[in-house]
Amino acid sequence: MYPSRIDLSVDIRRELIELLQARLSDSLDLEAQTKQAHWNVRGTDFFQLHELFDRVHDSVEELVDLLAERLTTLGGIADGRIQTTGSSSKLPVYPIAAYEGSTHISALADALGVFAALARSAIDRSTKLEDAVTADLFTEVARTTDKQLWLVEAHTARTARDV
């Protein structure tokens, strides 16, 4: 761990770095999943979904950078290697055979929902570690992910009566 004048103890910084790394791995997986959908979607809503998935990707890519930069700010080394992401991500595995829009929507909605829940849990953990800055970052991650989930879920035929 790199030295820093940030007024958090080394032990707290280590715990926060571990938490940030876990969510960084998830976010990198989510970023890859959005590109998987973008590249492979087919069907009558192709263009609309192709564009949507690219916009979701861009939003997630910004979250990846926020998480990695906070992790390094606290003195850690952001590990964005594919091997680490693959072995650490808590997201559901993306279905390789997905091609229809509805399959991609369902898979991305599942991944976004899990990622948002993990971010909310990280808010609580950061708060318990008395780091409002990291808690705020995770609040932004959850807020952004919730919005992207809404945009993806809006493409389903489900209504409030269905839930």
C-alpha angles and dihedrals in degrees: 000000000000119000117252139177091223106131096240122104119254090247093054092045090052091052092047091048090052091049093047091048091053092052091042089058090049092048092050089051090049090049090053092047092054090053090047088057093043094052098043109035115123136174142068094318093047100126096043093048094041088057094042093052090050091052091048088050092053091051093049091046089060090052091051089056093047092052095045093047094049089048091053092042088061090053101265133125113244108228109206096159117137091234092056093045092049095050097040108039117114093198123110114265111262113243107249093203094057113125109138117084094240092056092050092046091052094046094047092045089053092049094045091049093052092045092050091050091050090050091052090051089050090054089058093046093048090049091052088051087053096240106134091175094060091040088054091050090052089048088057090047091052093045093050093045092049089054092050090048090053091051091050096043091050086074093065125089092231117123133190088266089059095056 
